[in-house]
Amino acid sequence: DFATPRAILTGHDYEITCAAICAELGLVISGSKEGPCLIHSMNGDLLRTLEGPERLQGPENCLRPKLIQASREGHCVIYYENGLFCVFSVNGRLQATMETDDKIR
């Protein structure tokens, strides 16, 4: 038997740096090196784009996602390279932010 992909997810222009799967909600959330995080259905449909806070965006301070975790309650936590945590709903709404100087792994 040969394994075949269930779906091919598209939408990022740069390499993927982090991803999370929420099987309970049927979602795949991924982040790329120089772009926003995307929410796809398990069938491959692009559902949402998660943009970081506007005040921190721009060429000199591009948000680069490093870690993503999704919960079965519909929350997505993203840790960015610059020490910023963001919590989004699966509807793409930014709910909270927090900055830290600690190294998170």
C-alpha positions as CSV (number, residue, x, y, z in Angstrom):
1,D,0.0,0.0,0.0
2,F,1.1,3.5,-0.8
3,A,0.2,6.4,1.4
4,T,-1.4,9.3,-0.5
5,P,-2.0,12.8,0.8
6,R,-5.6,13.5,2.0
7,A,-5.3,17.1,0.7
8,I,-2.7,19.5,-0.6
9,L,-2.8,22.8,1.3
10,T,-1.8,25.9,-0.6
11,G,-1.5,29.6,0.2
12,H,1.9,30.3,1.7
13,D,4.6,32.1,-0.4
14,Y,7.5,31.1,1.9
15,E,8.6,28.0,3.7
16,I,6.4,26.6,6.5
17,T,7.9,27.1,10.0
18,C,5.2,25.7,12.2
19,A,1.9,23.8,11.9
20,A,-0.8,22.4,14.2
21,I,-3.7,20.0,13.5
22,C,-6.9,20.2,15.4
23,A,-8.7,16.9,14.5
24,E,-11.7,17.7,16.7
25,L,-12.5,20.8,14.6
26,G,-11.1,19.4,11.3
27,L,-8.6,22.3,11.0
28,V,-4.9,22.6,10.0
29,I,-3.1,25.8,11.1
30,S,0.2,26.7,9.6
31,G,2.7,29.6,9.7
32,S,5.3,30.6,7.2
33,K,8.7,32.3,7.4
34,E,7.6,35.7,6.0
35,G,3.8,35.6,6.0
36,P,0.7,35.2,8.0
37,C,-0.7,32.0,9.5
38,L,-3.4,30.2,7.6
39,I,-6.3,28.0,8.7
40,H,-7.3,25.3,6.3
41,S,-9.9,22.6,6.5
42,M,-8.7,19.0,6.5
43,N,-10.0,18.8,2.9
44,G,-7.6,21.5,1.8
45,D,-9.9,24.6,1.7
46,L,-8.4,27.8,2.8
47,L,-10.7,29.2,5.5
48,R,-8.9,32.1,7.2
49,T,-5.8,34.2,7.4
50,L,-4.5,35.1,10.8
51,E,-2.8,38.5,10.7
52,G,-0.7,39.6,13.7
53,P,-1.3,43.0,15.4
54,E,-1.0,45.9,13.0
55,R,1.2,47.9,15.3
56,L,4.0,45.4,15.1
57,Q,3.8,44.7,11.3
58,G,6.1,46.2,8.7
59,P,9.3,45.3,6.9
60,E,11.5,46.3,9.9
61,N,9.5,44.1,12.3
62,C,7.9,41.3,10.3
63,L,6.0,38.8,12.4
64,R,7.6,35.3,12.0
65,P,5.6,32.5,13.6
66,K,7.7,29.9,15.4
67,L,5.1,27.8,17.3
68,I,1.4,27.2,16.9
69,Q,-1.0,25.3,19.1
70,A,-4.8,24.9,18.6
71,S,-7.3,23.9,21.1
72,R,-10.5,21.9,20.7
73,E,-12.4,24.9,22.1
74,G,-11.5,26.9,19.0
75,H,-8.5,29.0,20.2
76,C,-5.2,29.2,18.4
77,V,-2.1,30.4,20.2
78,I,0.8,31.6,18.1
79,Y,4.3,32.5,19.4
80,Y,6.2,34.8,17.1
81,E,10.0,35.1,16.7
82,N,10.0,38.6,18.3
83,G,8.6,37.3,21.7
84,L,5.0,38.0,21.0
85,F,2.1,35.6,21.9
86,C,-1.2,36.0,20.1
87,V,-4.5,34.2,20.8
88,F,-6.9,34.0,17.9
89,S,-10.3,32.5,17.5
90,V,-10.8,30.0,14.7
91,N,-12.9,32.8,13.1
92,G,-9.6,34.8,12.7
93,R,-10.3,37.4,15.4
94,L,-7.4,38.5,17.5
95,Q,-8.4,38.0,21.1
96,A,-5.3,38.7,23.2
97,T,-1.6,39.5,22.9
98,M,1.3,39.3,25.4
99,E,5.0,40.1,24.9
100,T,7.8,38.2,26.6
101,D,11.6,38.4,26.7
102,D,11.9,34.7,27.5
103,K,13.1,32.1,25.0
104,I,10.2,29.8,24.3
105,R,10.6,26.3,22.9
